[in-house]
């Protein structure tokens, strides 16, 4: 289990976010994503 989301790049060079919630979703949390229309980045 990880404490904070892990960011990495996939084969296409795009950023991906991985997060673990624990066994059966015991640890709940919230991840906010903000997208930029002009650049397509988050």
Secondary structure, 3 states (H helix, E strand, C coil): CCCCCEEEECCCCCEEEECCCCHHHCCCCCCCCCCCCCCCCC
